[in-house]
Amino acid sequence: MLMPRQKTPDLAVPTLSGEQFDLSREKSERGVVVCFYRGLHCPICANYLKELEKQTPAFAERGVTTIAISSDGQERAQAMADKIEAKNLRFGYDLSLSKAREWGLYISTSRGKTSIGIEEPALFSEPGLFLVTPEQTLYYGSVQTMPFVRPHFSELVGALDFAIEKNYPARGEYAGEV
């Protein structure tokens, strides 16, 4: 399990802009929101990423960058970016499932075509949302076993405002005996 205030796993994936996203080299004042999504086959992901697209400027105003990443290849990642009409949100692709597991993401097997008629990959990761500090430590993390019931980006923006104002530390850091 990832621990708040501890270094996260490294993360490097190609992006649709043609550049490489490398978490260890990400330049931002307050960190990066890393949104792992299931892939093009997931209609809930499309709606979720539309909301992240809308909130990306609000995160930027607070010194936080954003990226959406899946194990989809470039073509499917581009189709998702087109579907949500992405203009602000970066898209990374080709996330290895071993890297997804390092981040604590759950892995699912294909059930064939989804409700929107798109074939699921044989294996893919379930959603996860992380706010990683500029020092590459975990500030916030949420991992799902299913596509349903995800954190709201507007609430994360509000929480970020509170954390900035109060200099609120990452919580959940205790790893001793209980």
VOBA-1610 file (N, C-alpha, C; in pm, whole numbers, padded with zeros to 5 digits, always signed):
BEGIN
Met+00084-00117+00000Met+00000+00000+00000Met+00089+00124+00000Leu+00050+00225-00076Leu+00123+00352-00075Leu+00097+00423+00056Met+00196+00493+00106Met+00184+00562+00234Met+00199+00713+00216Pro+00107+00790+00275Pro+00120+00935+00272Pro+00255+00979+00329Arg+00311+01082+00272Arg+00439+01142+00308Arg+00558+01058+00266Gln+00532+00945+00200Gln+00640+00859+00150Gln+00646+00871-00002Lys+00764+00841-00057Lys+00782+00849-00202Lys+00689+00749-00271Thr+00629+00795-00379Thr+00545+00708-00461Thr+00634+00630-00558Pro+00581+00526-00618Pro+00658+00460-00724Pro+00686+00559-00837Asp+00791+00534-00910Asp+00817+00614-01029Asp+00706+00587-01130Leu+00687+00680-01220Leu+00581+00667-01319Leu+00622+00744-01444Ala+00635+00673-01554Ala+00670+00738-01682Ala+00588+00671-01792Val+00514+00752-01866Val+00433+00703-01977Val+00437+00805-02090Pro+00419+00759-02214Pro+00406+00855-02324Pro+00273+00929-02314Thr+00269+01049-02370Thr+00144+01126-02371Thr+00102+01153-02515Leu-00024+01191-02529Leu-00077+01219-02662Leu-00011+01340-02728Ser+00050+01427-02647Ser+00119+01543-02704Ser+00251+01505-02767Gly+00293+01379-02748Gly+00420+01334-02803Gly+00534+01342-02703Glu+00507+01400-02587Glu+00609+01410-02484Glu+00595+01293-02388Gln+00696+01273-02309Gln+00695+01169-02206Gln+00654+01234-02074Phe+00557+01176-02005Phe+00527+01218-01868Phe+00618+01137-01777Asp+00695+01206-01695Asp+00782+01140-01599Asp+00758+01208-01464Leu+00696+01136-01373Leu+00658+01192-01244Leu+00778+01252-01172Ser+00893+01191-01184Ser+01012+01241-01114Ser+01061+01373-01171Arg+01016+01408-01289Arg+01058+01534-01352Arg+00944+01634-01368Glu+00828+01602-01314Glu+00712+01690-01325Glu+00739+01820-01251Lys+00718+01931-01319Lys+00743+02062-01259Lys+00609+02129-01228Ser+00583+02146-01099Ser+00464+02219-01055Ser+00491+02274-00916Glu+00418+02376-00882Glu+00436+02439-00751Glu+00392+02348-00637Arg+00275+02282-00656Arg+00216+02205-00546Arg+00192+02058-00576Gly+00223+02013-00696Gly+00208+01871-00723Gly+00127+01841-00847Val+00089+01714-00858Val+00017+01667-00977Val-00095+01573-00934Val-00210+01589-00996Val-00320+01494-00981Val-00301+01388-01089Val-00283+01264-01046Val-00271+01150-01137Val-00400+01071-01128Cys-00473+01069-01238Cys-00601+00999-01244Cys-00584+00876-01334Phe-00581+00759-01272Phe-00577+00634-01349Phe-00721+00597-01384Tyr-00747+00574-01512Tyr-00882+00535-01553Tyr-00878+00401-01624Arg-00993+00337-01637Arg-01003+00200-01686Arg-00971+00189-01835Gly-01015+00286-01914Gly-00990+00282-02057Gly-01109+00328-02137Leu-01093+00331-02268Leu-01197+00378-02361Leu-01328+00303-02344His-01322+00178-02306His-01441+00095-02294His-01535+00139-02183Cys-01490+00226-02093Cys-01566+00261-01972Cys-01642+00393-01987Pro-01777+00385-01998Pro-01855+00509-02010Pro-01849+00596-01885Ile-01834+00535-01768Ile-01823+00612-01644Ile-01693+00691-01643Cys-01587+00630-01696Cys-01459+00700-01706Cys-01470+00825-01792Ala-01543+00814-01903Ala-01558+00930-01992Ala-01623+01046-01917Asn-01729+01017-01843Asn-01796+01123-01766Asn-01704+01179-01658Tyr-01629+01091-01594Tyr-01537+01132-01488Tyr-01427+01222-01544Leu-01373+01182-01658Leu-01266+01260-01718Leu-01315+01394-01773Lys-01441+01401-01813Lys-01499+01531-01852Lys-01493+01627-01735Glu-01523+01576-01617Glu-01518+01661-01497Glu-01374+01702-01466Leu-01279+01611-01481Leu-01139+01648-01459Leu-01094+01751-01562Glu-01137+01736-01685Glu-01108+01835-01789Glu-01158+01973-01746Lys-01280+01979-01695Lys-01338+02107-01650Lys-01262+02165-01530Gln-01213+02080-01442Gln-01147+02126-01320Gln-00997+02149-01337Thr-00940+02106-01449Thr-00796+02121-01469Thr-00750+02267-01457Pro-00823+02365-01513Pro-00780+02504-01491Pro-00783+02546-01343Ala-00880+02496-01266Ala-00886+02528-01123Ala-00765+02468-01050Phe-00727+02347-01086Phe-00606+02288-01028Phe-00484+02372-01067Ala-00475+02412-01193Ala-00361+02491-01240Ala-00349+02622-01162Glu-00463+02685-01132Glu-00462+02810-01054Glu-00400+02788-00916Arg-00404+02666-00868Arg-00352+02632-00736Arg-00213+02569-00743Gly-00154+02571-00861Gly-00019+02518-00877Gly-00011+02368-00891Val-00120+02305-00937Val-00126+02160-00950Val-00153+02125-01096Thr-00074+02033-01150Thr-00096+01984-01286Thr-00184+01859-01281Thr-00232+01814-01397Thr-00318+01697-01403Thr-00277+01607-01519Ile-00305+01477-01502Ile-00286+01381-01610Ile-00381+01264-01587Ala-00437+01214-01697Ala-00520+01093-01696Ala-00441+00983-01766Ile-00435+00865-01703Ile-00351+00757-01754Ile-00428+00626-01753Ser-00411+00548-01860Ser-00467+00413-01865Ser-00369+00319-01933Ser-00403+00192-01932Ser-00320+00093-02002Ser-00358+00084-02149Asp-00457+00160-02192Asp-00490+00166-02335Asp-00368+00210-02415Gly-00365+00170-02542Gly-00263+00218-02633Gly-00296+00358-02681Gln-00210+00412-02765Gln-00224+00549-02812Gln-00356+00574-02883Glu-00398+00482-02969Glu-00520+00503-03046Glu-00643+00513-02956Arg-00655+00422-02861Arg-00770+00426-02770Arg-00763+00547-02676Ala-00643+00584-02631Ala-00628+00703-02547Ala-00670+00828-02625Gln-00632+00835-02752Gln-00672+00949-02834Gln-00823+00952-02853Ala-00883+00836-02871Ala-01029+00829-02885Ala-01098+00879-02759Met-01043+00848-02642Met-01103+00897-02517Met-01084+01048-02506Ala-00966+01098-02538Ala-00942+01243-02534Ala-01038+01315-02629Asp-01058+01259-02748Asp-01152+01318-02844Asp-01295+01313-02790Lys-01330+01202-02730Lys-01466+01182-02678Lys-01501+01287-02573Ile-01407+01321-02487Ile-01436+01419-02382Ile-01399+01562-02423Glu-01353+01575-02548Glu-01313+01707-02602Glu-01207+01772-02514Ala-01103+01696-02484Ala-00995+01743-02396Ala-00917+01857-02461Lys-00902+01962-02388Lys-00820+02075-02430Lys-00713+02107-02325Asn-00743+02079-02199Asn-00653+02110-02087Asn-00587+01988-02027Leu-00656+01878-02026Leu-00612+01756-01958Leu-00513+01678-02044Arg-00399+01644-01985Arg-00303+01557-02053Arg-00349+01412-02043Phe-00318+01336-02145Phe-00348+01193-02147Phe-00220+01114-02165Gly-00198+01020-02072Gly-00089+00925-02084Gly-00147+00790-02121Tyr-00066+00707-02181Tyr-00113+00575-02225Tyr-00003+00471-02208Asp-00039+00346-02238Asp+00054+00233-02228Asp+00104+00208-02086Leu+00020+00233-01986Leu+00055+00200-01848Leu+00067+00048-01837Ser+00179+00000-01791Ser+00193-00145-01773Ser+00112-00188-01651Leu+00060-00309-01658Leu-00020-00359-01546Leu+00067-00384-01423Ser+00194-00414-01444Ser+00283-00429-01328Ser+00302-00294-01260Lys+00310-00186-01336Lys+00321-00051-01278Lys+00190-00014-01209Ala+00077-00048-01270Ala-00053-00022-01207Ala-00060-00091-01070Arg-00012-00213-01064Arg-00014-00288-00937Arg+00079-00222-00835Glu+00194-00167-00880Glu+00283-00095-00787Glu+00211+00021-00721Trp+00119+00083-00794Trp+00042+00196-00743Trp-00078+00150-00660Gly-00094+00019-00645Gly-00203-00033-00564Gly-00335-00045-00637Leu-00331-00034-00770Leu-00455-00044-00847Leu-00499-00189-00859Tyr-00627-00211-00858Tyr-00684-00344-00880Tyr-00685-00374-01029Ile-00671-00501-01063Ile-00669-00544-01203Ile-00793-00630-01227Ser-00863-00603-01337Ser-00982-00678-01375Ser-00960-00753-01506Thr-01039-00857-01525Thr-01038-00933-01650Thr-01155-00890-01738Ser-01143-00910-01865Ser-01245-00868-01961Ser-01375-00944-01942Arg-01483-00870-01962Arg-01616-00930-01967Arg-01676-00914-02106Gly-01589-00888-02205Gly-01636-00870-02342Gly-01669-00725-02371Lys-01778-00705-02445Lys-01817-00568-02481Lys-01893-00503-02365Thr-01869-00373-02350Thr-01937-00297-02245Thr-02072-00248-02296Ser-02142-00174-02211Ser-02275-00123-02245Ser-02271-00027-02365Ile-02153+00027-02396Ile-02141+00116-02512Ile-02082+00044-02633Gly-02070-00088-02623Gly-02029-00169-02738Gly-01881-00170-02768Ile-01798-00135-02670Ile-01653-00135-02689Ile-01594-00252-02611Glu-01508-00326-02675Glu-01446-00444-02614Glu-01350-00402-02503Glu-01363-00468-02388Glu-01268-00447-02280Glu-01137-00518-02314Pro-01023-00462-02273Pro-00897-00534-02289Pro-00901-00663-02206Ala-00815-00758-02237Ala-00810-00884-02162Ala-00788-00858-02013Leu-00698-00767-01981Leu-00672-00722-01844Leu-00660-00570-01845Phe-00708-00507-01741Phe-00697-00361-01729Phe-00706-00322-01582Ser-00657-00203-01550Ser-00662-00158-01410Ser-00790-00082-01382Glu-00833-00093-01258Glu-00947-00018-01209Glu-00900+00122-01169Pro-00993+00214-01141Pro-00955+00354-01117Pro-00875+00379-00990Gly-00795+00483-00996Gly-00723+00534-00880Gly-00697+00683-00900Leu-00701+00756-00793Leu-00679+00901-00798Leu-00577+00937-00690Phe-00473+01009-00731Phe-00364+01043-00640Phe-00324+01189-00658Leu-00294+01254-00548Leu-00229+01385-00551Leu-00089+01362-00497Val+00009+01387-00583Val+00149+01363-00550Val+00219+01498-00540Thr+00296+01516-00435Thr+00365+01643-00411Thr+00481+01662-00511Pro+00534+01783-00519Pro+00651+01805-00606Pro+00772+01720-00566Glu+00776+01675-00442Glu+00886+01589-00395Glu+00857+01442-00424Gln+00750+01414-00494Gln+00704+01281-00533Gln+00663+01197-00413Thr+00603+01262-00314Thr+00545+01188-00202Thr+00393+01192-00215Leu+00329+01092-00155Leu+00184+01084-00163Leu+00120+01183-00067Tyr+00031+01267-00120Tyr-00048+01357-00036Tyr-00188+01302-00017Tyr-00249+01254-00126Tyr-00386+01201-00122Tyr-00394+01081-00214Gly-00470+00981-00174Gly-00490+00866-00260Gly-00626+00802-00240Ser-00684+00756-00350Ser-00811+00684-00348Ser-00807+00580-00458Val-00838+00456-00421Val-00834+00345-00516Val-00969+00274-00513Gln-01022+00239-00631Gln-01150+00171-00640Gln-01134+00029-00694Thr-01225-00057-00653Thr-01230-00193-00707Thr-01326-00201-00825Met-01405-00097-00845Met-01506-00092-00951Met-01508+00048-01011Pro-01578+00065-01122Pro-01582+00198-01183Pro-01672+00298-01110Phe-01749+00252-01014Phe-01849+00337-00949Phe-01795+00414-00829Val-01864+00521-00793Val-01844+00597-00670Val-01700+00646-00655Arg-01667+00746-00733Arg-01531+00803-00730Arg-01531+00940-00663Pro-01414+00983-00615Pro-01405+01118-00556Pro-01439+01225-00659His-01501+01332-00612His-01538+01444-00700His-01423+01543-00708Phe-01391+01583-00830Phe-01279+01675-00849Phe-01305+01812-00788Ser-01429+01858-00789Ser-01460+01987-00728Ser-01433+01982-00577Glu-01460+01868-00515Glu-01431+01853-00373Glu-01280+01849-00348Leu-01207+01789-00439Leu-01061+01786-00426Leu-01003+01926-00439Val-01058+02007-00529Val-01015+02147-00541Val-01042+02221-00411Gly-01162+02202-00354Gly-01195+02266-00226Gly-01104+02220-00113Ala-01073+02090-00110Ala-00983+02036-00009Ala-00843+02094-00026Leu-00803+02113-00149Leu-00672+02172-00177Leu-00667+02316-00125Asp-00774+02391-00144Asp-00779+02527-00089Asp-00759+02525+00063Phe-00830+02435+00130Phe-00817+02422+00275Phe-00674+02384+00313Ala-00618+02285+00245Ala-00484+02238+00275Ala-00379+02348+00256Ile-00396+02427+00151Ile-00303+02537+00126Ile-00314+02642+00236Glu-00438+02682+00266Glu-00460+02786+00367Glu-00410+02744+00505Lys-00433+02621+00543Lys-00400+02574+00677Lys-00266+02501+00685Asn-00196+02491+00570Asn-00071+02414+00565Asn-00094+02273+00621Tyr-00204+02213+00577Tyr-00250+02084+00628Tyr-00163+01971+00574Pro-00109+01888+00662Pro-00021+01780+00616Pro-00098+01661+00560Ala-00030+01578+00485Ala-00088+01452+00439Ala-00119+01367+00562Arg-00232+01299+00560Arg-00273+01217+00675Arg-00273+01070+00638Gly-00278+00983+00740Gly-00273+00840+00718Gly-00130+00789+00717Glu-00039+00868+00771Glu+00105+00841+00762Glu+00156+00739+00863Tyr+00078+00707+00966Tyr+00126+00619+01074Tyr+00138+00476+01023Ala+00256+00417+01041Ala+00280+00281+00993Ala+00326+00188+01105Gly+00315+00234+01230Gly+00359+00153+01343Gly+00259+00048+01385Glu+00287-00016+01494Glu+00199-00121+01548Glu+00068-00058+01596Val-00039-00135+01581Val-00170-00091+01631Val-00231-00199+01718
//
